[in-house]
Every structure is written in structure tokens, then in C-alpha cells.
Amino acid sequence: MCRTCGKVGCCDSSPMRHARAHAVTAGHPIVRSLELGENWSWCYLDEAYV
């Protein structure tokens, strides 16, 4: 889920990589996992966990 606007997109392990595409087109680089039990965020600009 996008940390800026809340848009939900599939991650890079999915074929369409909607979250990455949203980060590039919308300029919202940080996403967080919505998987139960996971508590991480990822920055597409830095290619690193935050």
C-alpha cells in the first residue's frame, strides 16, 4: 500500500508490479506491506527497506 495516498498495488514478486508503476508515475516512492503479520516499508527510490 502506498504510504502517501493509500493506493494498493501488487509487489515486485507479482508479474504486473503495480506498486512500482504507481511509485514511478505518481511520484510516491514508499509502500508498506499489507500481509498479515508483516510490518515493513520499502522505498523504490533507494531500493531499500525503511
Buried (B, 14 or more C-beta within 10 A) or exposed (E): BBBBEEBEBEBEEEEEBBBBEBBEEEEBBBBBEEEEEEEEEBBBEEEEEE
